[in-house]
Amino acid sequence: MGSATTNLPQVQPPGNKVKKERYFGSPIRIIKRLRREWPLHLLMVPAFIVTLIFSYGPMYGLIMAFQDFNPAASFANSPWVGLENFRWLFSQPAFIRTIPNTLFISISKIVLMTLASIIFSLMLNEVRVSFCKRFFQTIVYIPHFISWVILAGVMQTLLASDGVVNQFIISLGGDRVAFLTDPSIFPWTMIWSDVWKGFGFGTVVYLATITSIDPEIYESAVIDGASKFRQIWSITLPLMGPIIVLMATLAMGNVLNAGFDQIYNLYSPVVYSTGDIIDTYLFRIGLEGGRFAVGMAVGLMRSVVSMILMSLSLFFAYRVANYRLF
Amino acid sequence: MKKLLALVLVLAMAFALLAACADPDTPDEPPATDDPPAVVDDDPPATTNEDDTPPVATGATSEFVQPPANWDEPFDQTVLIRAAAPHGVNWFFEDGDDIGNSPWTRLWYDELNVQVEWEFTPVTDEYVTRLQLSIAAGDLPDVFHIPVEDPFMFRNLVSHDMLLDLMPAYQNYASQRIRDFELTDPDTIQNFIVDGQLFALPRYYYGQIDQPWHMWVRKDWFEAEGSPEIRTVDDLEDLMHAFIDNHGAAYGIHVDSDLRWLLRTAPMWGAYIGELADNGYFWRPDETGRLRPGITFPEFEVALENWARWFDEGLINPDFMTIDQWGDNGVSEVVNARVGIMCWWQWWGWWGGNNVVVMQDNYNAYFVPFNLPTVGGTQPARGQVFWANNGTIAASADFQNPAALMKVLSMNDHMVFSPDANLTPDQLEYFMGNGREHGMSPAFQMIDPQADLLQFQHVLHAMETGDTSELFTTGMQFKHRDSLHIQEALAAGQIPEDINAFGAYLQMGFDGSAYARSQHLFDTGRIVQTALWGEIPEEFLEVGATADMLMEAIMLIIIGARPVSDWPDIIEEWYAQGGQVKEDAVNRHFG
């Protein structure tokens, strides 16, 4: 909790203009600082070398996206085909449909996860018994640490046609629901189960923000006769604004990642029409199908789009919440 | 001074980091190829586990060593083979043993002076990727297995001159027995001969007798229903309903997420589709003589209609899409008595048989095979037969001692399939018990294409007459031993001590066994063979995945989300997405 608080950007009171620093100083200042701090920079060299070798070196493999890649011929001798892999990819109806599927599932997860985290953190903040507060916080946080490989098995059992959930629905007079095998329901099963698994983590972040709000503001509001709801609406939410924007914009950089681990372990051909996402398609075509070049093309395209979205997110996070990564 | 100290510390850190990243196995000196050969003692063959000492690496060489002429004569100097093969997750080794130090590696070392070092042995699913990385790096192992999962890898390797011509070694150093496999199956090896050069050895297959699938029915429930005949599809459906109504089965027939178990029931309606895989399909001529896949024949629509009806009537688990055929939930449906009928391979006894009787605490709860029924019921459904080759064995172009490979292959064949092996019961257990024969790995085993047919004939004869004098191969003795074990336990009404023995018993140990059912199909001509009799045409690689869209459409039809009448449109889409290319290629190469 404490570490979460210290890692958060400082929330500025509304209306307080923040003087934004320049990213870089003048070249002369940079040289001066380097002269002064060169041992520290030298210490960074091993990490820099490792990053170059293991993070930038493999980028040479991106060339595969533009080749008719043949493992026996390796990168050097595989024929160059330009954008052919991309052209082939966009001629596949099965790939085209993964784009809206991915966006729908991913954006829904971001929106609902954010809402669930905020609402639960507000509710949790009102719990006065410390034990209960910690207990509920732990309960909702635990699923975040469980792998989807394990949870998928649990969900298949719980959500089976004769599973506990369906038995409960039937006992209430409802009809059996095909949570994992009905194409119209499957995306929502993915969205809600991911929200259930992940909102505990968001709650921790938002709760940390709430607890950092100056209690005097609430005391003033109480003196003015504000109800609990009015305090939440007029004090808590506005002061949480920057961190909400920050979390949401950072999540946007991940918008093409709709949750491979989760969907791969739970989907089946019967729900491809609504549940097949870019990553699962990439896995089937690239790895299982052995079309490495096409798989690389999908991966490259996804990375470029993610990079653009991430850049935009960081830009907005800086403008709106004064959050700066570099 | 402080700056100097900081500089020294930084350099030390950088050096330590780079040292840590270096390959610890990189030798400081070149391999000691001139070392004297390892001593091979003159003791009798180490065919028991009295000496579990691993072979000594010192002195083994990968340089050329002049091979002795006969396949069973050892090299004068220890020959080193760096090998790669997939590793089954359920392979069994004694304590302290592993694939690198098993009864088989010790046998090769003791008998042939050949030492095998494994470059990589990942689990089966990851092997192709690992091998492709090795190919891309240009660092092939000396000897490696090319699995069937990648039918194009062999051609790629040949076209880039990465494989060794094994023909001279095959002709001069392989045993006559493994060269005679060609006589039984003359087509297969031709797929790997290019311009007179043999670039890989086929592993062959256990023979066509193991290919037809059967309808496996839970025996105690079946007998409780009066052992009714299963000649027609109606008979089968009556039995499914009876199992649900009278024995607590949750549904009628077991279906998995790959639809493999269900699609194999298609011959009941005269449809032959094999497996729905991009490198597969079942090809046969239409009325014009053009080869077409089974999914395009009208009989398949009839099968689809019936499967959709089964789903609608509750005979198929509505969650079948989540049942992984190799996963826990696949077998748990069987062992937990949620289903009593399924269409499966002949080796069901090793898959479900070894668990169901224990879980049900009922010696009679195992499944027995029946030929697939038909609508009319006058004859059983035809068995589907494919061109089968269980992958290949290849050697890197740089490999110096292909004779050593031939000797190891010959030795392994001798031990398992030859009439001259004459193993004692202890030796039999030592090499074959608990699935230890897998320790040979696919990189060093060719399979006698007649093995299972001969085993079946001789084991069944021994079981029926009690005469064991003609059980002349290790495999026969092993399967007879297991079959007898089960027969005696069942006669005594007890759960067998070795439940794995159900595998051999249900495969070949009695007159109603899977192989007995298959033999009946062969004897009566009730077999249909795919026209794609060889390696997959190269053109298949040009088109994308076409099985995915079919799988999705078939599932949607089965669950009623799409009408069967959509099938012609789906086939049209399949042709547009690459099916036409495949069909043309099959007609060009096999028409």
Interface residues (C-beta under 8 A of the other chain):
Chain A: P39 L42 L43 V45 P46 I49 V50 I53 N70 P71 A72 A73 S74 F75 N77 W88 Q92 P93 A94 Q156 A160 S161 D162 R176 A178 L180 T181 P183 L266 S268 P269 V270 V271 Y272 S273 R284 I285 L287 G289 G290 R291 F292
Chain B: K3 A6 L7 V10 M13 A14 L17 L18 C21 V128 T129 Q132 L133 I135 A136 A137 G138 D150 F152 M153 N156 L157 S159 H160 M162 A250 S257 D278 N317 P318 D319 M321 T322 N329 G544 A545 D548 M549 M551 E552 M555 L556 I559 A561 Q577
